[in-house]
Structure formats: structure tokens, C-alpha cells
Amino acid sequence: MKMQTVQRVSIELVFVALFLGLSPIYWLPLLPFSLLLTIKVMLLGVVVFYPFLRFKDGVYALPKFITPLLGFSVALAIPSAIAHLSFDFIGLFAILFLVAIGYTLSCCYGTERALNSLFMAVVVFSLIAMLVVIDFAAGGIFINPMHSVRLYLYQTGLHGGRTGWTAICNVFLAISLFGLIVSKPGLTRGALITSSVVLLLNLVVVDSRGGLITGVFVLSIYLLHLAANSRVKAFFLLMVFWLGGVLIAAEFGERLISSRTYLSIFAPEELRSGVTTGRTDGFWVAIRLYVESPLIGVGEINLKDYGQDVEKVHNVWLRTLAEQGFLGFLSLLVFSLGLFAAVFKRTALPRSAIYMVLAAGLVPSLFEPTGVFGNYFATAPFWITVGLLLAPADYDSLQRSASLMGSNRYERC
């Protein structure tokens, strides 16, 4: 499908950046839920319908391989869906919709300009995430109105829970570091460095164990990328991280010692809440239930019916395996691996940048019931990025990135 190439500043890319920057935000201090949701829906509406007004040669584009991949994945999921009257596979269509947006943007505007809209979204998101850091430094100002327990903003982020907030922070962190790899020196690079610092501070102060684990993966990949090009830069950045950690510990040590992350490592017996300590027990329940019905699963599971303190199995893959059986699990696995393998095959961008994005999206799925496979308002930045990366890179505008790969392979939509 041929798409028009637009050279001037694109209103659509600006709206894409605003939508992606706001989409994972669940609440803002002093702003009504309804107003925030209305703003997000309106931004999404502009992103979705703008192509119908602007493009003449086509509206949305998708790689040819996606249709058979989706059809095969849905076919695998149907037996379990019919058996349990559960249609979780519809989520694959939601993913496809977001992937189509990212792919079309890249085909229409070129990979470089589409990526710049992602980097702009990082800046928008980090400006809002700064409120979390300010709230922490002030000892707590705003109370999260979405949480059943009285928790401050810095204890949950602008989300309903710690892991959800830090998971999306890691996605934006990966995109920000991605930008530092491919962008040229200048204002954009300075904004991305500042955004990275804000997002890293969010991972520390919100106190999510899963968020910190994911952040370690993302940062490790970035440091390995730096080390491959300059060991001095990698060592210098590592020292900055260590010194920053020491300064934070010295300034806020009393608060950090009482944190869940600290207690998990040094005093796990003091963590009395089953909500935080009993999740691995749910893994064993899921495995036992899977053995009862290995092919199509047992249907939706409420772990409280099995003596646990949490409702959902906090692992996307184990939950899918137990609830939808091997066929449902294979459906999700085939669809995901098909998309991600195509990203590596088609793009000329540095492999390390791709690894960071995928790690940021997939690692949380190991300790969350949905991760990036649910709540698509929040995870839109991940899937739109995947769609953008599926489009062949514009070699002329990304020579620096392609040279890092030792590749000059490209094609146009």
C-alpha cells in the first residue's frame, strides 16, 4: 500500500505524542476522572480518524504476514473460548489496532519522524511523572483516590498500583534510551536525558519490586550497548548510577529502609501482607489447575477460591496456561513471537534498542496478570512502538543507526 510522504510538521504526530504521553495516566491531582478520560478519548479519536481526512492513497497499512498470523492465533484460541464462553482472544485485535497505528505512521512519515513523535511522548509523560518525584521529596502531598488503602502519590504513581505505574515508566525509559542511541546531539537529546533521570527516580521512589527488576534489565542492555562502543562511557554512567543511589539512600534512608523492596531482600518475615508475599503460591495453584485440563484450561480463575490472598495469577503466561490451556497459551505465544521476530527481521535499527523495548514490555508479564496484554490505554506506547518498528527503516534518514548494525537493508511501504 502506497502512503503519502509528508515533509512538513505533522499535526497528527503531535497528537500521537500527546495521546501516548497521557494514555497511561489514570488520575491527576485536582483533575476529575471524567475530564482526564475525555481528553484521552478525544486524543485517540484524532489519532484514529485523522488519516481518513489526510491520506488519499490509503488509510491504514499492515505487513502482509500479520493477517495469517492473527488468523492462526485466533483459530488456536477458539476451542478454549467456546468451552468457557470467554473471549480473551479479542485482545489480539486490540493489539493489532495499535500496531496498525504505529506501522502506518512509520510508512507515512518515515521511521525517523515517527520515532521523534515517540521521543516527544516520553518528554510529555516525564513532565507528569515529575509530580511523583516532587511528592516523594515533600514526604507526601497527594493521596491516590483510586487505591482502597490510603497511599500517597509517590507510593503508587499516577496509577492504581505500583507495578502498573513502574511497568509503563520502564516502557518510556526504554524508548528514551532508544532515542539517546539514534538521535543527534541537541535539544532532543538533552530532553531525553532529563526524562530518563525522572523515569529512573520513579522506579526507585514508587517502590515496586517488579519495576526495579525490569529497570535493571533495560539499563543493563543500554550499558552493554554503550560498552560495545565506548567502555569509558559505560563505566562513567555506571558510576553515576552508583553515586546517585548512594545519595538517595543517604538523603531518604529512613523511608527506603521501610520499603517493600528493602524488606523483601533483608527482612522478608516482616512482610505480613499476603497480597505482596503470596503471589508465588498462586503459580503453583495455576500449575495444578493446568494439569486438570491441559488442552483448553479450566476457565477464569479466582485464586481466593483456592485459599490465596490475591484474585489473579500474577504471571501472564501461567494464567493463560491455566485458564485457556495449552491451545490458548500457544495462541498468545505464536502471536507475540511472530510480531517480535518480524521486528528483528525488518528493521535496520540497532538491536540493543529493540531489546530494551521488548524487555520493558515483556519482563513485567512474568509477575503481572496482564502486563502489556491488557489495559490497552496504558500499554498503547508499547504496541504502537512495536508497529512503528515493523515498518522498514528509512535508510536515508537513519544512516547512523544502520551503520551501528553494519547493515544497509531497507524497503519502503
PyMOL commands that set and color helices and strands:
alter all, ss='L'
color gray80, all
select helices_A, chain A and resi 11-22+33-54+66-84+90-109+111-137+153-156+162-182+187-205+209-229+231-257+260-266+268-270+274-277+279-292+303-306+316-346+351-366+376-390+395-397+399-405
alter helices_A, ss='H'
color red, helices_A
deselect
rebuild
show_as cartoon
